[in-house]
Amino acid sequence: MKLSGILLLLASSAANAAATPGSGGPPPPPNPAYLFSNPPASDSSTRIPTSRESAAMARRILALTPLATFSTVFPASQSHPEVAGIPIGMNDYVADCEEGGDPTILSLKIGTSFRNVAHGSNISLALAWVPPYPPSRRIKSMSWASSLLSFFGVGGSAEEERPDTVPYSAANLPRFSLMGYLERIEPAKHLSVAACYVNTHPDAKYWLPGNPIHEAEWVRLVVTKVYWVGGFGDRAYIGWIPVEEWKDVTREEWESLRLPGEKPGWKEWSTRELADL
């Protein structure tokens, strides 16, 4: 039997299993039609968080997430002209050291992202929530499906023995992008910002401003736009968050929230963790 036939058989069997009432299985996965967008309000069976509630979740993620992807564009003056105008994303350190939601950044002038910005590039930061604990019960392939695939020689034991480095559905978890511009932080704040930043990134003490190796300075990303994907669209907000809502979130608000996987025992497809925020 060809692979296409196997897949059709699996799909048909899965549909029949889903249609069987009282199966006692895990909650159903999200509607694939709403993986990247919200359904009409009349079609939604769950309460989707508002943009304001999503802003509070995003601010908590910023406070708890030490890494972001910095996206910039290579300038026309690049030493390699063939990459001029091409975007590049680089992981870098970030910290939440000021009120108001503008991320704190230690800018090293040797860094690709900061060189591009110095030559006129725009910049955005992408952050994603990475839960410290895996879900108590993952949605996995059904055992009968795995057996059937093995019978037809699809898949193998080597794959099953490989450790799961992402033990959760990343598509079901919040992520967002911050757009804005870099601004130097005032000298009066340097000591407090340095203490906060090194508390988040202890190794950064070796390349703080004034170090003998790299030219560095403290900057903030002044946030002007926020785009949020809270998870699957049938249970999470997807879209723009007004920057006023982003900046109005208080520390008390985001400290009172809990994101999926901050504590053990959460369910992968559950909407309760976000709906209760």
HELIX and SHEET records of a PDB file:
HELIX    1   1 LEU A    3  ALA A   19  1                                  17    
HELIX    2   2 PRO A   32  TYR A   34  5                                   3    
HELIX    3   3 ALA A   41  ASP A   43  5                                   3    
HELIX    4   4 SER A   51  LEU A   64  1                                  14    
HELIX    5   5 PRO A   81  VAL A   83  5                                   3    
HELIX    6   6 THR A  112  ALA A  118  1                                   7    
HELIX    7   7 SER A  143  PHE A  151  1                                   9    
HELIX    8   8 SER A  157  GLU A  161  1                                   5    
HELIX    9   9 ALA A  170  ASN A  172  5                                   3    
HELIX   10  10 PRO A  187  LYS A  189  5                                   3    
HELIX   11  11 HIS A  190  THR A  200  1                                  11    
HELIX   12  12 PRO A  202  TRP A  207  5                                   6    
HELIX   13  13 VAL A  243  ASP A  248  1                                   6    
HELIX   14  14 ARG A  251  GLU A  255  1                                   5    
HELIX   15  15 ARG A  272  ALA A  275  1                                   4    
SHEET    1   A 6 PRO A  87  TYR A  93  0                                        
SHEET    2   A 6 LEU A  67  VAL A  73 -1                                        
SHEET    3   A 6 ILE A 123  ALA A 128 -1                                        
SHEET    4   A 6 ARG A 175  ARG A 184 -1                                        
SHEET    5   A 6 ALA A 216  VAL A 229 -1                                        
SHEET    6   A 6 THR A 104  LEU A 108 -1                                        
SHEET    1   B 6 PRO A  87  TYR A  93  0                                        
SHEET    2   B 6 LEU A  67  VAL A  73 -1                                        
SHEET    3   B 6 ILE A 123  ALA A 128 -1                                        
SHEET    4   B 6 ARG A 175  ARG A 184 -1                                        
SHEET    5   B 6 ALA A 216  VAL A 229 -1                                        
SHEET    6   B 6 ILE A 238  ILE A 241 -1                                        
END                                                                             
